[in-house]
Amino acid sequence: MKRIAIFGGTFDPVHSGHLAIARSLVRMFDLDQFVFLPAFHAPHKPDRKPTSAYHRFAMISLATAKDKNIVVSAHELDKSKSQYTFDTLAELKAMYENEKLFFVMGGDSWQDIKTWKRWEEVLTMSNHIVVTRPGYPIDFTHITDTVCKRIVDLRNIDKKDFLKSERQEDAIYVTDAVVFDTSATEVRDDLSDGVLDRTDDVPEEVAKYIEKYELYK
């Protein structure tokens, strides 16, 4: 059985924090494949039109070209419409019915999980990995007791201990294995004058692509 993680988001643009998550989780969870799943337009962000799907897909592809376990899926982009996570996960479960599926989210998404469509069902549709983020404290007071019972807190433990904990099925893993303090909003703001000041925030290939097509100006 292959182990596949799905990481959804607008990735506008993909940045070093996104890539650190992918590479760290591949190692920690012994993943066969990590899938970036750019959204056509996130339903919970109706007020901001994202950069074109073509550009966002191209930037992730450039950033991950040398990572053999990391791929980019156009599953949502091909639909040319926004889609809720519940519907996407239902489709992915059918696509990967014989695989062990993990759905990845950041600490900010976890904090807002109750605003998601059919959020409790979403959390039962696969294993989940919640990656902590600075400024978004992880707590469990906003979720039900049923969901709480599935939490596996991996903060401050090593890989050996994690592998022991993974005997639990359909778990929600919380990990602080990746520490990053970058957001796509900050990258876009940085680029608003056409110059990238914080050069560590995006891979060189992505920075050159943004400059070539004059994105975010």
N, C-alpha and C positions, 0 to 999 in steps of 0.2 A: 504494500500500500504506500503510495507516494504521499509526501507531506507538502502541502501547498498553502502558502499564505497570500491573501488578497489585501492590497492596501489601496483604498479608494480615496479620491480627493480631486480638487481642481488642478493642483500642481501648477500654479500660475505665478511664478515659474517653479519648476522643481528646484530644490536647493540642497545644500550639503546636509542639512538635518534629515531630510527625506532619505537621502542615500545612506546616511549613517544608520538609520533605522533598518533599512533593507539589509545591509551587509551584516549588521550585528545579529539580527533575528535569524538570518540564514545559518549563522554559526551556532547560536544558542539553541535553536529549535531543530537543528539538523534538517533544514528544509531542502527538499528536492527542487523547489521552485518558489520564487517570490515574484508576485505579479503586481505591477503598478496598474491601477485601473482608473485612468483619468475620467472624470465625469464630464458629460456634455455641458451641464450647468447644474450646480448643486441646488436642490429644491429649497434648502434653508438659507440660501443667499440670493433672494430674488432681486435685490436692488443693485447688484453689480454684474454687468455682463463680462464674462471671462474672455481672455485672449482666445483667438480661434483654436479650435480643436486640433487643426493641422500643426500649428506652432507648438502647442503644449505636448502633443504626442512626439513630435520631432525632438524637442528638447530632452524629454525623458529617454528617448532612444539613444541620443548622443551620449547622455550622462552614464548610461548603463551598458554601453556597447561592449565593454571588456569584462563584464560580470556574467559568467556562464550560467549562474543560477537565477539571474534576474531578467525578467521579460516585461514587455509593455503590452497591455491588451486594449484593443479598440472596441471592446464589447459594448460599452455605453456610448462611446462617440459615434458608432455606426448607426445608432438609433436616432441621432439628431434631435433628441429631446431630453429634458431632465427626467430623472427616474429616482424613486425612493430606494433606500438601501434594502428594505424588505423585499421589493420586487427583484432587485438585482441578485440578492442572496438566494432567492428561490430559483432563479435561472442558473446560478453558479452551482448550486447543489445538484441540479440535474446534469450539468456538464461534467462535474467531478464526483459523480455518485460513488465511485469506487476508491476515492482518495480521502485522506484526512485533511480537512479544510480548516484553516485559521483565518479569521477576519481581524485585521489590524486597525486600531484607532489610537489617536493621541489622547492625552489627558484632558484636553479641551473638549473633545467630542464626548468623552466619558462624563464629564461634568454636565453636558447638555443632553445626555442620552434620552431623557424623558420627553424631550421635544420631538424625537424622531417618530415617524409613523410606525405604529404597532411595535414599539420599542422592546417590550418584553418578549414578543415572538422573535424579533431580530436576534436577541441574545440567546435564543434556544436553537437557532438554525445552524450553528457551527460552533467550533471553538473560537474564542476571541483572545486577542492580545492587546492589552492596554499599555501604551508606552507613556511614562510620565513626562511632563514638561514643566520647566521652571515657570512659576506663576500660576500653576493650575494644580492646587493640592488635591491629592486623591483621597476621597472618602466614600463611604458606602451608605451614608444616612439617607440618601435620596432614592434608594432602590428597595425592592421588596425583599422579604426574608428568603423567599424561594430563590431569587437571583443571588443573594448573599452566600447561600450555601455552595454555590458553584465557583466562588472566588478562590483562586490559588495565588497567594501573594509571594512573588518571586523576588521582591526587593531585598537586596543585601544577601543573596545566596549565590553559591557558585553553580556551575553547570551540572556537576555530579548530583547535587541535591535536587536540582530541577528535574533531572531525568527520573529520579525516584518519585517526585510529585506527579509526574505526568501519567501515572496509572489512572488518574481520574479522567473520565470521558466528558465531553461537552463542557469543558471548563472555561473560566474567564481568568486568564493569566495577567497579572499586573507586574510589570518589570521596569526597573530603573537602569537597565543595562545600557541605555543610550541617553547621553546627556547632550542636549543641544538647545541653543537659545536663539534660534533664527526663525523668522516667519516669512511667508511669501509676501505679506503686506509690507514688511520692512524692506524686503528686496525691491519691490515695486516703487516704494517711496524713494529709496536710494537711487533708483534709475530714472526718476522723473526728470532729472536734468540731463539725461543722456550719458552720465558717467557713473560707473560702478565704483564706489569708494571702498566698500567692505568686500574685498576681492575673495575672501575665504568663504563667503556665503553661498556661492554657486561654483560649480566646476568650470574650468577654463573653456571647455567646449561649449557649454551653455552660455557663458559670458560672450563669447565670440558670435554665437548665433543671435543673441539678443542685439548685439551691436550691429550685425549685418542687416537685420530686418527692422532695426530701430523700434523695438518693442518697448512699451511702458513709458515712452516720452510724452 
